[in-house]
C-alpha cells in the first residue's frame, strides 16, 4: 500500500487492510491474476482504496466507487455515489467487480447486485467478502441474549443485514449470479489484539480458526469469499 492510501486510511476510515494469510482481503486478491494487463476492475464500496491501489499496481485499470469526496489513490479512477441509491453512470463493462465488506451495509443489496450483474463482461467475475452470521461466536452471543454494537466485525453497528451461508446463496441467485467458488476466512485475532498481532499465540489461533472454517464453513467461517459469474437463469443456483 502506498503512503497516501495508508495515511488516508488512518485518518478517515474505521476499516483497515487485512493483510494476514487467512484474511478476506488476501483471499480476494488471490482471485485476480498476478498481472492485470489492462483488465477493467470495478471496486464497489472501495473505502479509501486499499484494494484498488494494490490492483492498480498489478496493472489493472481500476474504477472505484464510494461516497463523494472519499480520499482515494491517484492511481485509480474514482466515482462518487451513495450506494443506497445505486451505482453512478459508468461506461462499458468490467472484467472484475469487487464487493468487499459492502453488501451487508446497504438497504437494498439485491438491487446493487443486479446492477453489478449488468456491468459484468460476458465472462466477467464478481468477487465478494460476506460476513457469516451463522458463525459460532455470533450464534453464542445472540443465544446469551446479547447483540453488541461494535465498530467493525460481525456485530458492526452499520450492518443492516445478517445472512448465513444460505441467505447469501439465495441473494446471489435472485440477482442472477452463479457462485462458482467459496472460501472461508479466519477470525482476525490480530486485529482484535493489536498488541499481540504477529505473535506465535495469535498466529496459532488464526491458523486454528482457518482450519475450523475450512472443515465447517457454515459454523466457523468468519467471512465467505465468493467468486461468481453471470447465471444462465437467475433462480437456478443449487442449494448446498
Secondary structure, DSSP 8 states (H G I E B T S, - for coil): --HHHHHHHHHH-S-----STTSHHHHHHHTS-S--TT-EEEEET-TTTHHHHHHHHTT-EEEEEESTT----TTSEEEE--GGG------S-EEEEEEES-GGGSTTHHHHHHHHHHHEEEEEEEEEEEE-TTSHHHHHHHHTT----BSSSTTBTT------HHHHHHHHHHTTEEEEEEEE----HHHHTGGGTTSHHHHHHHHHHHHHHHH-HHHH-SEEEEEEEE-SSTT-----
